[in-house]
């Protein structure tokens, strides 16, 4: 729900045409909408043919603007989305057992990784969050194989030599795959630039995009335990 952004229905149609195994929404699903409009706008997500996982971003939880957590959560759940809010989900993606963990928005200052104590060994972990700076604050003891994030828009108006000044992150995160060196070793962080816009209603040298990733997963027990 971003002004001038691609309608959600068109995005859903494009994703369904690609026959993906799962869909991940990395937050900032809205930009100052009216709460009453949210159910109608997000109803199209219910047409997704692949499992949907989502987290909220800073604009969704009121940093800045209105806190729309409750209406957005209701809309996501009505569409069949699973929202791993500071928790881990045992699931199956593409015939592989996977843990999809989620972290709340960094700016909200409520991230909680205590669920890590219950994670089984040997199962791939995908960490879904909004702000890639989460990689700077994740406990060193928390093992994950891939972080999926958004937030940066790739600069949105990508003026060479200037755009990085306007990306609201502390870490070296811009777009696509980063091999981030943390105290615990190398972390893989993938940053999607998304389809929305904030501030200036335009994109320059950074068109809207839906990222389709090929992730090679090891063979594991394919029967996930109940959440």
Secondary structure, 3 states (H helix, E strand, C coil): CCCCCCCHHHHHHHHHHCCCCEEEEECCCCCCCCHHHHHHHHHHHHHCCCEEEEECCCCCECCCCCECHHHHHHHHHHCCCECCCCEEEEEEECCEEEEEEECCCHHHCCCCCHHHHHCCCCCEEEEEEEECCHHHHCCCCCCCCEEEEECCHHHCECCCCCHHHHCCCCCCCCCEEEEEEECCEEEEEEECCCCCCCCCCCCECCCCCCCCCCCCCCCCCCCCCCC
